Amino acid sequence: MFKTIACTLILFSSAALAAGQPAPPAAFARLVPTALPNGLQLVEVRKRCEDCAPWRLVDFRSNASPAPIRQERVSVHEGVTAMYAFPGTQYFANTKVEQSILGRYDQDKAIVTETLAHECARMSEHVTEYVGQHPEVREKLDRAVATGKVYVEFEQGKYRGVEYASCTQNALGLMGATISQLQVYVPASDVIVTAYLLAQKQAKFRTIEEFLQLRRAFLEGYIDFILLPAGGG
């Protein structure tokens, strides 16, 4: 806990991005932006395999056991993975854009939201217990956590009428390779967007406050794109 996370050493230059910027499949063109206003660029896009099962498993875990305490199926009719980076940095966002099977969207949304809330509570419990047993870590972490923030934060809200949920670690290097997980809900398309915002050695941000600004810009920029009228942007 509270260590620098090792990341894949892939850097993206402005020239490389301009020369070979990928495009999402036509069915996802209005759901996968190729760029955001702050300079974040789509650098890789992969379509979900056509022979994949029409669902994926999500795990509910506890801190008491490595095995899942519960599993649920989330339907996937089709989907893409979109990777984003700023020029000269490593991957900033690993984004899954998944369309539910007809008639399953509401159930899928409920499951993934419950899963995210559960995982966020589990991480918060783990961190709180750990720092309670290690006062020297608590002292260090309390200096590193974003001002006015708890260690791990679950959030549900709306931006421009679009619902989202997130789980964010409010200190860099706290746990794992994902600093914040975002979910954006697009009921008009039966789509759930799940973005994992990643720890990096070569990053645009240096502090947790800078990361949180980029996180908010990603969330709002992505939703702004989704809300563009057909033919816009």
C-alpha positions as CSV (number, residue, x, y, z in Angstrom):
1,M,0.0,0.0,0.0
2,F,1.0,3.6,-0.6
3,K,3.8,2.8,-3.1
4,T,4.5,4.0,-6.6
5,I,2.7,1.7,-9.1
6,A,4.6,0.2,-12.0
7,C,3.0,1.0,-15.3
8,T,3.5,-0.1,-18.9
9,L,6.2,2.1,-20.5
10,I,4.4,3.3,-23.6
11,L,4.6,7.0,-24.4
12,F,2.6,8.8,-27.1
13,S,4.0,11.7,-29.0
14,S,1.9,14.4,-30.7
15,A,3.3,13.3,-34.1
16,A,2.4,9.6,-33.5
17,L,-1.1,10.5,-32.4
18,A,-1.7,12.7,-35.5
19,A,-0.2,10.1,-37.9
20,G,-2.3,7.1,-36.8
21,Q,-5.2,8.1,-34.7
22,P,-7.7,5.3,-34.6
23,A,-11.4,5.6,-35.2
24,P,-14.1,3.8,-33.3
25,P,-16.5,1.4,-35.2
26,A,-19.4,3.2,-36.8
27,A,-21.9,1.9,-34.2
28,F,-19.9,3.6,-31.5
29,A,-18.9,6.8,-33.3
30,R,-21.2,8.9,-31.0
31,L,-20.1,7.1,-27.9
32,V,-16.3,7.2,-28.2
33,P,-14.6,10.6,-28.6
34,T,-11.4,10.7,-30.5
35,A,-10.2,13.7,-28.5
36,L,-11.2,15.8,-25.5
37,P,-10.7,19.6,-25.2
38,N,-7.8,19.3,-22.7
39,G,-5.6,17.4,-25.2
40,L,-6.5,13.9,-24.2
41,Q,-6.4,11.7,-27.3
42,L,-7.8,8.3,-28.3
43,V,-4.7,6.2,-29.0
44,E,-6.1,2.7,-29.3
45,V,-9.5,1.1,-29.9
46,R,-10.5,-2.6,-29.9
47,K,-13.8,-4.1,-30.7
48,R,-15.1,-6.8,-28.4
49,C,-14.7,-10.3,-29.9
50,E,-17.8,-11.4,-31.9
51,D,-17.7,-14.9,-30.4
52,C,-17.5,-13.7,-26.8
53,A,-20.3,-14.7,-24.4
54,P,-23.1,-12.1,-24.4
55,W,-22.3,-11.3,-20.8
56,R,-19.4,-10.7,-18.4
57,L,-19.0,-11.6,-14.7
58,V,-18.5,-9.0,-12.0
59,D,-17.2,-10.0,-8.6
60,F,-18.2,-8.8,-5.1
61,R,-15.2,-9.3,-2.8
62,S,-14.5,-9.0,0.9
63,N,-11.3,-8.2,2.7
64,A,-11.6,-11.5,4.6
65,S,-11.1,-13.8,1.7
66,P,-9.5,-13.7,-1.8
67,A,-12.4,-15.6,-3.3
68,P,-15.5,-13.7,-4.5
69,I,-18.4,-13.7,-2.1
70,R,-20.8,-13.2,-4.9
71,Q,-20.8,-13.0,-8.7
72,E,-23.3,-11.4,-11.1
73,R,-23.7,-11.4,-14.9
74,V,-23.8,-8.2,-16.8
75,S,-25.1,-8.5,-20.3
76,V,-23.0,-7.3,-23.3
77,H,-24.5,-7.1,-26.7
78,E,-21.4,-5.5,-28.2
79,G,-18.7,-3.2,-27.0
80,V,-15.3,-1.6,-27.5
81,T,-12.3,-0.8,-25.4
82,A,-10.9,2.7,-25.9
83,M,-7.5,3.8,-24.6
84,Y,-6.7,7.4,-24.0
85,A,-3.4,9.3,-23.4
86,F,-2.0,12.8,-23.3
87,P,0.9,13.4,-25.7
88,G,4.2,12.3,-24.1
89,T,2.6,10.3,-21.4
90,Q,1.4,6.7,-20.8
91,Y,-2.3,5.6,-20.8
92,F,-4.5,7.9,-18.8
93,A,-7.8,6.1,-19.3
94,N,-8.8,2.5,-20.1
95,T,-12.5,2.8,-21.2
96,K,-15.0,0.1,-21.8
97,V,-18.1,1.1,-23.8
98,E,-20.7,-1.7,-23.6
99,Q,-24.2,-2.0,-24.9
100,S,-26.6,-4.1,-22.9
101,I,-28.7,-6.8,-24.5
102,L,-32.2,-5.5,-25.3
103,G,-34.3,-5.4,-22.1
104,R,-31.3,-5.8,-19.8
105,Y,-30.0,-2.2,-19.4
106,D,-31.7,-1.3,-16.1
107,Q,-30.7,-4.5,-14.5
108,D,-27.1,-4.2,-15.8
109,K,-26.9,-0.6,-14.5
110,A,-28.1,-1.6,-11.1
111,I,-25.5,-4.4,-10.9
112,V,-22.5,-2.4,-12.0
113,T,-23.5,0.5,-9.7
114,E,-23.9,-1.8,-6.7
115,T,-20.5,-3.5,-7.6
116,L,-18.7,-0.2,-7.7
117,A,-20.2,1.0,-4.4
118,H,-19.4,-2.3,-2.7
119,E,-15.8,-2.3,-4.0
120,C,-15.3,1.3,-2.9
121,A,-16.6,0.5,0.6
122,R,-14.3,-2.5,0.7
123,M,-11.2,-0.4,-0.3
124,S,-12.1,2.2,2.2
125,E,-12.5,-0.4,5.0
126,H,-9.1,-1.9,4.0
127,V,-7.3,1.4,4.1
128,T,-8.9,2.6,7.3
129,E,-8.0,-0.7,9.0
130,Y,-4.4,-0.6,7.7
131,V,-3.6,2.9,8.8
132,G,-5.2,2.2,12.2
133,Q,-2.7,-0.5,12.7
134,H,0.2,1.5,11.3
135,P,0.3,5.1,12.7
136,E,3.4,6.0,10.7
137,V,1.5,5.2,7.5
138,R,-1.5,7.2,8.6
139,E,0.7,10.2,9.2
140,K,2.3,10.0,5.8
141,L,-1.1,9.4,4.1
142,D,-2.8,12.2,5.8
143,R,-0.2,14.6,4.4
144,A,-0.7,13.1,0.9
145,V,-4.5,12.9,0.7
146,A,-6.3,15.7,-1.2
147,T,-7.4,18.6,1.0
148,G,-10.8,18.0,2.6
149,K,-11.1,14.5,1.1
150,V,-11.5,11.0,2.6
151,Y,-9.0,8.3,1.6
152,V,-11.5,6.5,-0.8
153,E,-14.7,8.2,-2.0
154,F,-17.8,6.9,-3.7
155,E,-19.8,9.5,-5.7
156,Q,-23.1,9.4,-7.6
157,G,-24.3,12.5,-9.5
158,K,-25.4,14.1,-12.7
159,Y,-23.7,16.3,-15.2
160,R,-25.9,18.0,-17.7
161,G,-28.6,15.5,-16.8
162,V,-26.4,12.4,-17.4
163,E,-26.0,10.1,-14.5
164,Y,-22.6,8.9,-13.4
165,A,-21.0,7.0,-10.5
166,S,-17.4,6.9,-9.4
167,C,-14.9,5.5,-6.9
168,T,-11.8,7.6,-6.4
169,Q,-8.7,7.1,-4.3
170,N,-7.8,10.6,-3.1
171,A,-4.1,10.0,-2.7
172,L,-1.6,8.9,-5.4
173,G,-0.1,5.4,-5.0
174,L,-2.7,4.3,-2.5
175,M,-3.9,0.9,-3.9
176,G,-3.5,-0.8,-7.3
177,A,-3.1,0.7,-10.8
178,T,-6.6,2.5,-11.0
179,I,-6.9,5.8,-9.2
180,S,-10.5,6.4,-10.1
181,Q,-13.2,4.3,-11.8
182,L,-16.0,6.2,-13.5
183,Q,-19.3,4.9,-14.9
184,V,-21.4,7.0,-17.2
185,Y,-24.9,5.8,-18.0
186,V,-26.4,6.4,-21.5
187,P,-29.9,4.9,-21.4
188,A,-30.9,6.2,-24.8
189,S,-28.3,3.8,-26.3
190,D,-28.5,1.1,-23.6
191,V,-24.8,1.8,-23.0
192,I,-22.7,1.8,-19.9
193,V,-19.3,3.5,-20.1
194,T,-16.7,2.3,-17.6
195,A,-13.4,4.3,-17.4
196,Y,-10.4,3.3,-15.4
197,L,-8.2,6.3,-14.8
198,L,-4.7,5.0,-14.3
199,A,-1.6,5.6,-12.3
200,Q,1.4,6.3,-14.5
201,K,5.2,6.9,-14.2
202,Q,5.0,9.3,-17.2
203,A,1.9,11.4,-16.4
204,K,0.4,14.8,-17.1
205,F,-0.3,15.1,-13.4
206,R,2.1,15.3,-10.5
207,T,-0.2,15.8,-7.5
208,I,-3.5,14.3,-6.5
209,E,-5.1,17.8,-7.0
210,E,-3.9,17.9,-10.6
211,F,-5.2,14.4,-11.1
212,L,-8.6,15.3,-9.7
213,Q,-8.8,18.2,-12.1
214,L,-8.0,15.9,-15.0
215,R,-10.6,13.3,-13.8
216,R,-13.3,16.0,-13.7
217,A,-12.3,17.2,-17.2
218,F,-12.5,13.6,-18.5
219,L,-15.9,13.1,-17.0
220,E,-17.4,16.3,-18.2
221,G,-15.7,16.2,-21.6
222,Y,-16.9,12.7,-22.3
223,I,-20.5,13.6,-21.4
224,D,-20.3,16.8,-23.4
225,F,-19.3,14.6,-26.4
226,I,-22.1,12.1,-25.9
227,L,-24.6,15.0,-25.8
228,L,-23.4,16.6,-29.1
229,P,-26.2,16.6,-31.7
230,A,-25.8,14.1,-34.6
231,G,-23.3,15.6,-37.0
232,G,-21.8,17.8,-34.4
233,G,-18.2,17.7,-33.1
